[in-house]
Amino acid sequence: MEAATEPQNTEIPATEGNGSGIDLRVTVRDANGEIVHQECKEGDLYLYNWAVWLVGILKFGFNAMVSTKYYYGLRRDNTQRSGYGYVEAVANGDYWAGGGKIQIGSSTQPASILDFAIAVPVSEITPGVPVIVSTGNVVKVIISGTASFASQTVVSEAGLVLTDLDYSNNSTYKTLVTRDTFTAVTVPAGGSITLQFELWFNGMPS
């Protein structure tokens, strides 16, 4: 079966200066390993809580005092998400090392920068180590993983999540880097789905 949507040609250099963003490549294979669906969903969002996570780390490059300033993420109801582990402890790798996952869901709810979690969880993947590629001034970070299903499963949603631990109360906090929906696909019994997030900076594919 031909791909429903042809992925962008990765050999074509990205154009500098036309923004930054995320592309999501979706590949579904049947039990024999044959590709039955392939697409590239362009323009995924960097989420608000991801920006909070980043600035919580960056702050320590300018001031090491935890109490200097606190940054709070937001829940879906727009209330602040507090907790030392989420707000500041991400600066210490021991608190969040190994917590990166690709989450798969079946919701068709459009993405928003305030998304807090996958809407209808189906499965979770431990991805491979991120890969960084650069062309000129354009930088691309690639994170990918594959999930297999014993029975036929519908998938239409994916997110990239980091998890950090608050040792003060042994609680975990999940932070979505991005979340989006795509064409609903049915993974055949015994088949698999591969999700590849491409985080672009200083440019996007032509």
VENJO-V616840 format. One record per backbone hydrogen bond with DSSP energy under -1.0 kcal/mol. CO is the residue of the C=O (numbers start at 0). NH is the residue of the N-H. E is the energy in kcal/mol with one decimal. If there is no record, write none. Layout:
# VENJO-V616840
co = <CO;CO>
nh = <NH;NH>
e = <E;E>
This chain:
# VENJO-V616840
co = <8;14;20;21;22;23;24;25;26;27;27;28;29;33;36;37;38;40;46;47;48;49;50;51;52;53;54;56;57;58;58;64;72;74;78;80;82;83;83;87;88;91;92;92;94;95;100;101;102;103;103;104;104;111;112;119;122;124;130;132;134;137;138;139;140;141;142;143;144;146;148;152;154;155;156;157;158;159;160;161;163;165;165;165;170;172;174;176;177;179;184;186;187;190;191;192;193;194;195;196;197;198;199;200;201;203>
nh = <11;17;199;43;197;40;195;38;193;35;36;191;32;29;27;4;25;23;50;51;52;53;54;55;56;57;58;59;60;61;62;67;80;77;74;72;86;87;88;90;91;94;95;96;164;98;160;124;158;121;122;155;156;114;47;105;103;101;141;139;137;134;200;132;198;130;196;127;194;192;189;186;184;181;104;179;102;176;100;174;172;168;169;170;165;163;161;46;159;157;154;152;190;148;28;146;26;144;24;142;22;140;20;138;16;14>
e = <-1.3;-1.0;-3.3;-2.9;-3.0;-3.3;-2.4;-2.1;-3.1;-2.8;-1.3;-2.1;-2.2;-2.4;-3.0;-2.2;-2.8;-2.7;-1.5;-2.0;-2.2;-2.4;-2.5;-1.9;-1.0;-2.8;-2.1;-1.2;-1.9;-1.8;-2.5;-1.3;-3.6;-2.0;-2.8;-1.1;-2.5;-2.6;-1.9;-2.0;-2.1;-2.2;-1.0;-2.1;-2.5;-1.8;-2.8;-3.3;-2.2;-3.3;-1.6;-2.3;-1.5;-2.1;-2.8;-1.8;-2.9;-2.6;-3.3;-3.3;-2.2;-2.4;-2.5;-3.0;-3.1;-2.3;-3.1;-2.3;-2.5;-2.5;-2.3;-3.5;-2.9;-2.0;-2.7;-2.4;-2.7;-3.5;-2.6;-3.3;-2.6;-1.1;-1.2;-1.3;-3.3;-2.4;-2.5;-2.2;-2.1;-2.5;-2.9;-2.1;-2.7;-2.3;-2.6;-2.6;-2.3;-1.9;-2.8;-2.5;-2.2;-2.5;-1.2;-2.2;-2.3;-2.3>
